[in-house]
Amino acid sequence: DGGTTADGWYLDDVSLGEHPAPAPKASFYDDFEASPSNAWIRSTWGSDTNSALGGAGSIRDTPFGRISPDTAQYLNLGVPLDLSGTTNPVLTCWVRGALWDRTRCRTQISTDGGINWADIYAINNDWNQPAWQKVQVSLASYRAASVRLRFVTWSEWGTTPDIDIYLDRVGVQAGPRADGPV
């Protein structure tokens, strides 16, 4: 009857429209100095200015405390990568933090628009890395015209562990370089 607030929510003038997909890039780099970085589609990941590798910023999976039980937190690259013209593309990033009981962290890649994801780098529980660690992963097996990249952390079995994963200087380039920005 609409006479009480117990009736729930009312919506009006809802529309659904097309959002043009961004053009794929052959390379990518983010040092998280801009806050927030517009390159990412994120859930609860947030900027951190206390633990950067260099400069003033990094990104953290749990900027507001512990991860909730049985929760996954995604950090998705908002633009697809076009790796089809490369010979040895490489993902490079710097990571630090800690994963405790029943927590995981994965770097994942998709070549079908995000329908299926493959793990390309994994960190499991009881991992403690207080210093920044450089990670390089070959993407040569994923040379396609539209590649998606994401990072995900999660807890399982009802745990609420105190976890923190920090990322900085995330980049994808045609091949490893000794003098590269990452």
C-alpha positions in Angstrom: 0.0 0.0 0.0 3.1 2.3 0.2 1.9 3.7 3.5 4.8 2.5 5.7 8.5 2.3 5.4 8.3 -1.5 5.9 7.2 -1.8 2.3 10.8 -1.7 1.1 12.6 0.3 -1.6 11.0 2.0 -4.6 13.0 2.7 -7.8 12.1 5.1 -10.5 13.7 6.1 -13.8 16.1 3.2 -14.0 18.0 2.9 -17.3 20.5 0.4 -18.7 22.9 1.6 -21.4 26.1 0.7 -23.2 29.4 1.7 -21.8 32.1 1.6 -24.5 34.9 -0.8 -23.7 38.3 0.8 -23.4 40.8 0.1 -26.2 43.4 -2.6 -25.3 46.9 -1.4 -24.5 50.1 -3.2 -25.4 51.8 -2.2 -22.1 50.7 -0.9 -18.7 52.3 0.6 -15.6 51.0 1.9 -12.3 53.0 3.1 -9.3 49.9 4.1 -7.4 51.1 7.6 -6.8 47.7 9.0 -8.0 45.1 8.3 -5.4 42.9 6.6 -6.4 44.4 5.2 -9.5 41.7 5.1 -12.3 43.3 2.1 -14.0 41.7 -0.4 -11.7 38.2 -1.7 -10.9 38.4 -2.5 -7.2 36.2 -3.7 -4.4 37.8 -3.0 -1.0 41.4 -2.5 -2.1 42.5 1.0 -1.2 45.4 3.4 -1.5 48.0 3.3 1.2 50.5 6.1 1.9 52.4 4.5 4.8 54.0 1.6 3.0 55.1 2.6 -0.5 58.1 1.0 -2.2 59.2 4.3 -3.5 57.3 7.6 -3.7 54.2 8.2 -1.7 51.7 5.4 -2.6 50.9 1.7 -2.9 47.7 -0.2 -2.8 46.5 -2.6 0.0 43.9 -5.3 0.0 42.6 -4.5 3.5 42.9 -0.8 4.2 40.1 -0.8 6.8 41.0 -3.7 9.0 40.5 -7.5 8.7 39.1 -9.4 5.8 35.5 -10.6 6.4 34.9 -14.4 6.7 34.7 -16.3 3.4 35.3 -13.2 1.4 37.1 -12.5 -1.8 38.6 -9.1 -2.6 39.4 -8.3 -6.3 41.6 -5.7 -7.9 40.8 -5.9 -11.6 42.7 -4.0 -14.3 40.1 -1.8 -15.9 41.6 -1.9 -19.4 42.3 -5.0 -21.5 45.9 -5.7 -22.6 46.7 -6.5 -26.3 49.6 -8.9 -26.0 49.2 -10.4 -29.5 52.1 -8.5 -31.0 54.6 -9.3 -28.3 57.1 -12.2 -28.1 57.8 -12.4 -24.3 55.4 -10.2 -22.3 56.2 -10.0 -18.6 54.1 -8.9 -15.6 56.3 -7.3 -13.0 55.1 -6.1 -9.6 56.4 -5.6 -6.1 54.6 -7.3 -3.2 54.9 -7.4 0.6 52.7 -8.3 3.5 51.4 -11.3 5.4 48.8 -14.1 4.9 47.8 -16.1 7.9 45.6 -19.1 8.6 43.2 -20.0 5.7 44.0 -17.0 3.4 45.2 -16.9 -0.1 46.4 -14.4 -2.7 46.5 -14.9 -6.5 47.4 -13.1 -9.6 45.1 -14.2 -12.4 44.8 -13.7 -16.1 41.9 -14.2 -18.6 41.9 -14.4 -22.4 38.2 -14.7 -22.8 36.9 -11.5 -21.3 36.9 -12.6 -17.7 34.8 -15.7 -18.0 37.7 -18.0 -17.0 40.7 -17.1 -14.9 44.1 -18.8 -14.7 46.4 -18.5 -11.7 49.8 -17.1 -12.8 51.2 -16.4 -9.3 50.1 -17.7 -5.9 50.8 -16.9 -2.3 49.3 -19.1 0.4 48.7 -18.9 4.1 51.6 -18.6 6.6 53.4 -16.3 4.2 55.2 -13.3 5.9 57.2 -11.0 3.7 57.8 -7.6 5.5 60.2 -6.4 2.9 59.2 -5.6 -0.7 59.8 -8.6 -3.0 60.0 -8.2 -6.8 57.8 -10.7 -8.8 58.2 -11.3 -12.5 55.8 -13.6 -14.4 56.1 -14.5 -18.0 52.8 -13.9 -20.0 54.1 -15.6 -23.1 51.4 -18.3 -22.9 48.7 -15.6 -22.9 49.6 -13.6 -26.1 46.1 -12.6 -27.2 44.4 -9.5 -28.4 42.4 -9.0 -25.2 43.9 -10.1 -22.0 42.5 -9.2 -18.5 44.5 -9.1 -15.3 43.5 -9.2 -11.7 44.7 -9.7 -8.1 42.5 -11.4 -5.6 42.8 -12.2 -1.9 40.4 -14.3 0.1 39.7 -16.0 3.4 38.0 -19.4 3.8 36.4 -21.6 6.4 34.9 -18.8 8.3 38.2 -17.2 9.3 38.8 -13.5 9.8 42.6 -13.3 9.7 44.6 -10.2 9.9 46.0 -10.1 6.4 47.7 -7.4 4.4 48.9 -7.6 0.9 50.5 -4.5 -0.5 51.3 -4.0 -4.2 53.4 -1.3 -5.9 54.9 -0.7 -9.3 52.6 -3.0 -11.3 53.5 -3.2 -15.0 53.2 -5.3 -18.1 55.8 -4.8 -20.8 57.0 -6.6 -24.0 59.9 -8.3 -22.1 62.0 -8.0 -19.0 64.3 -5.0 -18.9 67.1 -4.3 -16.5 66.4 -0.6 -16.7 62.6 -0.8 -16.8 60.4 1.3 -14.5 59.2 -1.7 -12.5 
